Amino acid sequence: MSEMQRVFEAIEDYVARATAPLHKTVVELQAQLTAIPRPQDGKSVTPEELRPMVEGEVARAVGQLPRPTNGKDADEAAITVRLMDAIDGRFKALPAPKDGVDADEDAVVGKVLAASPRHAMESTEKTPTRQRSSRRS
């Protein structure tokens, strides 16, 4: 066996060992994918089919919430501080005013909406724009 052949075999062996965990993961994922039923034309998903998935996701999300301590109410001061910090952060994200220049209402509304958690969850919907008032200065 030539020296070059031994080098190639050593490299091939190294790559096979290094990628073995990845190969195992790919095989497992392929098995999981083939276990998913294929959609059928004309057949809708039923609530009974969705229920286990939704219940599992809700249980997972609720499980991540902090556990309350028995006999202890929520710390209103801590909640107020967190709320005020969040509000202050939203206001600091707004553009600074300039003397003699009116704010671009659409830009301000867009920035406020972009910074809001609810807007992030509804990112697939169109961003509403405010109508400019017809008042004259």
N, C-alpha and C positions, 0 to 999 in steps of 0.2 A: 504494500500500500504506500502510495506516495505521500510526501509531507503535506502537499496541498489537499489531498483527500482527507487526511486526518484533521486538518484545520477545518474543512467544511463539515465534517461529522461532529466535531466539537462545537462548532457554532450551531448546527442544527439541534444538537442535544441541549444546549444552553437555552435556545429559543423555546424549545418544546417544554422544558421545565419551567421557564419564566412565564409562559402563557397558559400553563395548565389550569390555574385557578380561573382565568378569564374564559377559557374553553368550557370549563364546568358550569360557570354562570350562564354562558350563552345556551348551553344544552338545557339547563333548567328553565330559562326564560322561554325557549322554544316550546318546551313541554307545557308551560303555563299558557302560552298563546294558543296552542292547538286545543287546549281544554275549553277555551272560550267559544260558546256557540256562535256560529256564523249567522248574521242577520238574514232573514228570509223576506223576499218581496211580499208585500201585502199583509205582513204580520207586525203589529205594534207591540211595544213593550208594555207589559201589564204592571199595575202597582204591586202585585204579589212578587213579580220578578225583581222590582227595584227595592222593595222593602228591606231585605237583608243588607244591601249595600248602603242604603241611606241610614239605617239603624247603626250599622258599623261605623260609619263616618261620624255620626252624631255622638256615639259613645266615645270614640277616639278624641273628638274635640272637647267634649265635656270632661273627659278624664285628664285633659291638660290644664284645666282650670285649677287655681289654687284651692286647697281644701280649707273650709272655714273652721275656726276653733270654737268648740262648744262653749256656750255661755258668753261669747264675746261678739259684740256688734262690730259692724264695719267702722273703720277709723275715718270719720268724716273729714278730719283735718288733712289726712294723707290723700284722700280722694280729691279734696278741693285743691291741694297743691298740684297734683298730677293734672287735673283738669285745667287749671290756670296756666301751667307750663305748656300744655298742648295748645291752648288758645293763644298764648303769647307767641309760640312758634309759628302759628298760622299767620298772625299779624306781621311778624318779622319777615315772612316770605313775600309780603306785598311790596311793590315798588315804593321807594321813598317819594314823597310829594315834592314837586318843583314849583317855585314861586311863579305865578302867572300862567300855569299850564294845568288844564283840567285833566283828570285821570281818564284813561281809556277804560270805560266801564266793562267792556267785553274782555279786555285783557285781565282786569282785576278779578272778574267773576271766574274766568278760566283758571287763573292761578289758585284761587280759593278752592275751586272744585277739584283741581288736580291734587291739592294737598290734603283733601278730605279722605278719610278711610272709606266712607261709603262710596265715594266716586271711584276709588280704586277697585272696589268690588263690582261696580257696574261699568267697568271700562269698555264693555262691548257695546254699550248704548251710546247714542250721540250726546255730546255735551250741549246742554241747553244754553242759549244766549239770551241775555236780557235785552229788552227793547229800550232804546234810549228815550228819555223823556223829551217832550216837545217844549219844555219851558225855555224861555229866553232870558239871557242875563242882562 
